Amino acid sequence: MFMAEITELHLLCSNIQIIPTFISVLRMELDIQKFIQNPEQHQFEFQHFPTSYLRLAAHRVAQHYGLQTMVLDNSSDGQGTRILVKKLTEVKHPSVSLSDVPTKVSETEKQDVKIVLKQA
């Protein structure tokens, strides 16, 4: 993976100020990891994301894992656009996962907070 991509993903995560949004990004990564581990599944559709920022994050997370992303327009059924992820011939496991990247916290906001997402 190119250092610029890791830096971009780090900025994407470190600039997130709202915990629910941060958790959404970590869940995206967890969904992608489950998808990659399932050899029977060749494509995956993300849930609907209400903001363009989360849709951008979904594309970036999938691309971080070397996956191809596409936008599906489901406006006819009232669900808006969805993001479809497809495996390429060779799926790569990045050396750095987003959950391992430390988030940037100012000195006044430092707390002992740990976010853990468990697989179901």
Contacts in CASP RR format, 6 or more apart in sequence:
PFRMAT RR
TARGET T0000
AUTHOR 0000-0000-0000
METHOD contacts of the structure
MODEL  1
MFMAEITELHLLCSNIQIIPTFISVLRMELDIQKFIQNPEQHQFEFQHFP
TSYLRLAAHRVAQHYGLQTMVLDNSSDGQGTRILVKKLTEVKHPSVSLSD
VPTKVSETEKQDVKIVLKQA
1 64 0 8 1.000
1 92 0 8 1.000
1 94 0 8 1.000
1 95 0 8 1.000
1 96 0 8 1.000
5 63 0 8 1.000
5 64 0 8 1.000
6 94 0 8 1.000
6 96 0 8 1.000
8 60 0 8 1.000
9 60 0 8 1.000
9 61 0 8 1.000
9 64 0 8 1.000
9 98 0 8 1.000
9 101 0 8 1.000
10 101 0 8 1.000
12 25 0 8 1.000
12 57 0 8 1.000
12 60 0 8 1.000
13 22 0 8 1.000
13 25 0 8 1.000
13 98 0 8 1.000
13 101 0 8 1.000
13 103 0 8 1.000
14 101 0 8 1.000
14 103 0 8 1.000
14 104 0 8 1.000
15 104 0 8 1.000
16 22 0 8 1.000
16 25 0 8 1.000
16 103 0 8 1.000
19 115 0 8 1.000
21 53 0 8 1.000
21 54 0 8 1.000
22 103 0 8 1.000
22 115 0 8 1.000
23 115 0 8 1.000
23 117 0 8 1.000
24 49 0 8 1.000
24 54 0 8 1.000
24 57 0 8 1.000
25 54 0 8 1.000
25 57 0 8 1.000
25 61 0 8 1.000
25 98 0 8 1.000
26 98 0 8 1.000
26 99 0 8 1.000
26 115 0 8 1.000
26 117 0 8 1.000
27 117 0 8 1.000
28 46 0 8 1.000
28 57 0 8 1.000
28 58 0 8 1.000
28 61 0 8 1.000
28 62 0 8 1.000
29 61 0 8 1.000
29 97 0 8 1.000
29 98 0 8 1.000
29 99 0 8 1.000
30 117 0 8 1.000
30 119 0 8 1.000
31 44 0 8 1.000
31 46 0 8 1.000
32 44 0 8 1.000
32 61 0 8 1.000
32 62 0 8 1.000
32 65 0 8 1.000
32 67 0 8 1.000
32 85 0 8 1.000
33 65 0 8 1.000
33 97 0 8 1.000
34 119 0 8 1.000
35 41 0 8 1.000
35 44 0 8 1.000
35 85 0 8 1.000
35 87 0 8 1.000
36 65 0 8 1.000
36 67 0 8 1.000
36 87 0 8 1.000
36 91 0 8 1.000
36 93 0 8 1.000
42 86 0 8 1.000
42 87 0 8 1.000
43 84 0 8 1.000
43 85 0 8 1.000
43 86 0 8 1.000
43 87 0 8 1.000
44 84 0 8 1.000
44 85 0 8 1.000
44 86 0 8 1.000
45 72 0 8 1.000
45 82 0 8 1.000
45 83 0 8 1.000
45 84 0 8 1.000
45 85 0 8 1.000
46 58 0 8 1.000
46 82 0 8 1.000
46 83 0 8 1.000
46 84 0 8 1.000
46 85 0 8 1.000
48 79 0 8 1.000
48 80 0 8 1.000
48 82 0 8 1.000
49 55 0 8 1.000
49 58 0 8 1.000
49 83 0 8 1.000
55 81 0 8 1.000
55 83 0 8 1.000
58 69 0 8 1.000
58 83 0 8 1.000
59 69 0 8 1.000
59 83 0 8 1.000
61 98 0 8 1.000
62 68 0 8 1.000
62 69 0 8 1.000
62 83 0 8 1.000
62 85 0 8 1.000
63 69 0 8 1.000
64 94 0 8 1.000
64 98 0 8 1.000
65 91 0 8 1.000
65 92 0 8 1.000
65 93 0 8 1.000
65 94 0 8 1.000
66 88 0 8 1.000
66 91 0 8 1.000
66 92 0 8 1.000
66 94 0 8 1.000
67 85 0 8 1.000
67 86 0 8 1.000
67 87 0 8 1.000
67 88 0 8 1.000
67 91 0 8 1.000
68 85 0 8 1.000
68 86 0 8 1.000
68 87 0 8 1.000
68 88 0 8 1.000
69 83 0 8 1.000
69 84 0 8 1.000
69 85 0 8 1.000
69 86 0 8 1.000
70 83 0 8 1.000
70 84 0 8 1.000
70 86 0 8 1.000
71 81 0 8 1.000
71 82 0 8 1.000
71 83 0 8 1.000
71 84 0 8 1.000
72 81 0 8 1.000
72 82 0 8 1.000
72 83 0 8 1.000
72 84 0 8 1.000
73 80 0 8 1.000
73 81 0 8 1.000
74 80 0 8 1.000
74 81 0 8 1.000
74 82 0 8 1.000
75 81 0 8 1.000
99 117 0 8 1.000
105 111 0 8 1.000
END
